[in-house]
């Protein structure tokens, strides 16, 4: 059975992926791989606030809690995928990367990925 380290490595090796970070819902880093200059611990610490705000929006819009968020920034994309009540996957992607397949695989394999954490 693959480990969380194997998962992070596989995501990081995808074309256009600059960082793959698995973190607890409390923002503590579980595992990560990234290009030089990316501070995975700092990024992980910021994710719970985004999830909290998205959950509040989901409640107000009667859509439920956050499952996946794609944030588009000037220099690339950030994907947040809530794996379980305890774990989150955060992926930084270059702006020109095709993230369709990544999003499909994350959605389809969410339970299998969560079981690794």
N, C-alpha and C positions, 0 to 999 in steps of 0.2 A: 504494500500500500504506500502511495506517495506521501511525503511529509509536507508540512507547511513550507519548509525551505524549498522543496521541489516546486511547489506551486508558485512561490514568489519568483524563483529563477525562470520558470517557464513563461510567466507573464512578462518579466523584464526582458526576455529575449525576443519578444514580438517586435516587429518593425515599428518604429516610432515611439515606443515606450521608453520614457526616461526614468521612471521610478515605479516600483510596486511596493506598497507598504501594507502590512497587516497590523492592525491595532485593536486594542480593547475599546469598548464603548466609553471607557474612562479617558481615552486619549493616550494610554501608555503603549509604546511600541512593542509589538510581538516579534516581527521579523520584517526585513526590508532589503531591497537591492536598488541602487540608483546610480546615476551618472555622478561623477565628482561635482561637488558644489551644492548638492541637494541635501538639506538637513532633514532627514526622515523623522527624527524625534520632534523637531519643531513643527513639521507638518502634521504629524499624528496628534499633537497636543491641540491643534486648531480645529480638527474635524468634529469633535462632539458638539461644539457650538453651532456648526452648520447643520448637523443632523437635528439638533434640538429645534432650531428655527424652522427647518423643513417639516418636522413632525407637527409643529404648531400650525403651519400653513395647511398641512394635510388634514388636520382636525377641523380647522375653520372651513375648509372647502369640502368636508365630508369625503375625503379620499383615503384616510388612514395614514399610517406611519410611512416614513420614507423607505423605499426599497433601493432605488438607484437614482443618482443625480449626476448630470453632466454639466459642468461649469465651463463655459468658454471664456478664455482670457485672451488678451492680445497676443501672447507668446505661446499659447497652447491650451490644451484641455485638461481638466481634472475630472476624474470619474470616482464617485463615491458609491460603493456597493455595500449595503448592510447585509452581512452574511447571517447573523443570528442576533439574539439578545445580548451576546457577549463580544462579538467580533465584527470588524469592518475591514473592507479592502479599499485602499485608495491607490489610484493609478494616475500618474502624470503622463500626458501624451503630447507629442509635437503637433503643431497646428495642421500640418499637411497629412498626418496619419489618418488612415481609414479606420474608424473605431466601430463600425457596424458589426463586424465579426466578433470583436472583443465584447461588445455589449450583449450580443446574442448568446455567446458562450457563458458569460457571467450569469445571465438570467436563467439559462437552461441548466447550468450546473451549480446553482447557488447552494443547494442542500449538500451536494458532494463536497464542495469547497468548505462549507461550514463544518463538516464532519472532520476536516483536517485540523481545525483550530482547537 
